[in-house]
Amino acid sequence: MSDVKLKYSEEDLQEFKEIILKKKARAEEDLAYLKSAYKNDANNGTEDTSHSFKSFDEGSEVMNKEANVQLAIRQEKFIRDLNNALLRIENGTYGVCRVLGKLIQKERLRLVPHATLSIEAKRKQ
């Protein structure tokens, strides 16, 4: 019988859960900020400027809103991935590489707590 661990201890899981919850709270704050930025209808005081400048400003504003929408979509996916990681903690599969079935290194999980692949499996992709 091998001495390879197949799951993390409760203490390890609690550490990862705290990391995930902190990242999730920060991500939700960032998402709220992004959403408020792209939903903002403020004209930034351009109503009394020349039409050509206003057109340029509106085009720039549209580009900024589109960029913020894309960032918000990425942030929503990140939050979903963090929620999935919390579910894996609850069901006892957290930290196990979905390709190799081995534990993902703690250092990797501390940096990327929603990871489902070990570095070894990621390199093989």
Secondary structure as a PSIPRED ss2 file (coil, helix, strand):
# PSIPRED VFORMAT (PSIPRED V4.0)

   1 M C   1.000  0.000  0.000
   2 S C   1.000  0.000  0.000
   3 D C   1.000  0.000  0.000
   4 V C   1.000  0.000  0.000
   5 K C   1.000  0.000  0.000
   6 L C   1.000  0.000  0.000
   7 K C   1.000  0.000  0.000
   8 Y C   1.000  0.000  0.000
   9 S C   1.000  0.000  0.000
  10 E H   0.000  1.000  0.000
  11 E H   0.000  1.000  0.000
  12 D H   0.000  1.000  0.000
  13 L H   0.000  1.000  0.000
  14 Q H   0.000  1.000  0.000
  15 E H   0.000  1.000  0.000
  16 F H   0.000  1.000  0.000
  17 K H   0.000  1.000  0.000
  18 E H   0.000  1.000  0.000
  19 I H   0.000  1.000  0.000
  20 I H   0.000  1.000  0.000
  21 L H   0.000  1.000  0.000
  22 K H   0.000  1.000  0.000
  23 K H   0.000  1.000  0.000
  24 K H   0.000  1.000  0.000
  25 A H   0.000  1.000  0.000
  26 R H   0.000  1.000  0.000
  27 A H   0.000  1.000  0.000
  28 E H   0.000  1.000  0.000
  29 E H   0.000  1.000  0.000
  30 D H   0.000  1.000  0.000
  31 L H   0.000  1.000  0.000
  32 A H   0.000  1.000  0.000
  33 Y H   0.000  1.000  0.000
  34 L H   0.000  1.000  0.000
  35 K H   0.000  1.000  0.000
  36 S H   0.000  1.000  0.000
  37 A H   0.000  1.000  0.000
  38 Y H   0.000  1.000  0.000
  39 K H   0.000  1.000  0.000
  40 N C   1.000  0.000  0.000
  41 D C   1.000  0.000  0.000
  42 A C   1.000  0.000  0.000
  43 N C   1.000  0.000  0.000
  44 N C   1.000  0.000  0.000
  45 G C   1.000  0.000  0.000
  46 T C   1.000  0.000  0.000
  47 E C   1.000  0.000  0.000
  48 D C   1.000  0.000  0.000
  49 T C   1.000  0.000  0.000
  50 S C   1.000  0.000  0.000
  51 H H   0.000  1.000  0.000
  52 S H   0.000  1.000  0.000
  53 F H   0.000  1.000  0.000
  54 K H   0.000  1.000  0.000
  55 S H   0.000  1.000  0.000
  56 F H   0.000  1.000  0.000
  57 D H   0.000  1.000  0.000
  58 E H   0.000  1.000  0.000
  59 G H   0.000  1.000  0.000
  60 S H   0.000  1.000  0.000
  61 E H   0.000  1.000  0.000
  62 V H   0.000  1.000  0.000
  63 M H   0.000  1.000  0.000
  64 N H   0.000  1.000  0.000
  65 K H   0.000  1.000  0.000
  66 E H   0.000  1.000  0.000
  67 A H   0.000  1.000  0.000
  68 N H   0.000  1.000  0.000
  69 V H   0.000  1.000  0.000
  70 Q H   0.000  1.000  0.000
  71 L H   0.000  1.000  0.000
  72 A H   0.000  1.000  0.000
  73 I H   0.000  1.000  0.000
  74 R H   0.000  1.000  0.000
  75 Q H   0.000  1.000  0.000
  76 E H   0.000  1.000  0.000
  77 K H   0.000  1.000  0.000
  78 F H   0.000  1.000  0.000
  79 I H   0.000  1.000  0.000
  80 R H   0.000  1.000  0.000
  81 D H   0.000  1.000  0.000
  82 L H   0.000  1.000  0.000
  83 N H   0.000  1.000  0.000
  84 N H   0.000  1.000  0.000
  85 A H   0.000  1.000  0.000
  86 L H   0.000  1.000  0.000
  87 L H   0.000  1.000  0.000
  88 R H   0.000  1.000  0.000
  89 I H   0.000  1.000  0.000
  90 E H   0.000  1.000  0.000
  91 N H   0.000  1.000  0.000
  92 G C   1.000  0.000  0.000
  93 T C   1.000  0.000  0.000
  94 Y C   1.000  0.000  0.000
  95 G C   1.000  0.000  0.000
  96 V E   0.000  0.000  1.000
  97 C C   1.000  0.000  0.000
  98 R C   1.000  0.000  0.000
  99 V C   1.000  0.000  0.000
 100 L C   1.000  0.000  0.000
 101 G C   1.000  0.000  0.000
 102 K C   1.000  0.000  0.000
 103 L E   0.000  0.000  1.000
 104 I C   1.000  0.000  0.000
 105 Q C   1.000  0.000  0.000
 106 K H   0.000  1.000  0.000
 107 E H   0.000  1.000  0.000
 108 R H   0.000  1.000  0.000
 109 L H   0.000  1.000  0.000
 110 R H   0.000  1.000  0.000
 111 L H   0.000  1.000  0.000
 112 V C   1.000  0.000  0.000
 113 P C   1.000  0.000  0.000
 114 H C   1.000  0.000  0.000
 115 A C   1.000  0.000  0.000
 116 T C   1.000  0.000  0.000
 117 L C   1.000  0.000  0.000
 118 S C   1.000  0.000  0.000
 119 I H   0.000  1.000  0.000
 120 E H   0.000  1.000  0.000
 121 A H   0.000  1.000  0.000
 122 K H   0.000  1.000  0.000
 123 R H   0.000  1.000  0.000
 124 K H   0.000  1.000  0.000
 125 Q C   1.000  0.000  0.000
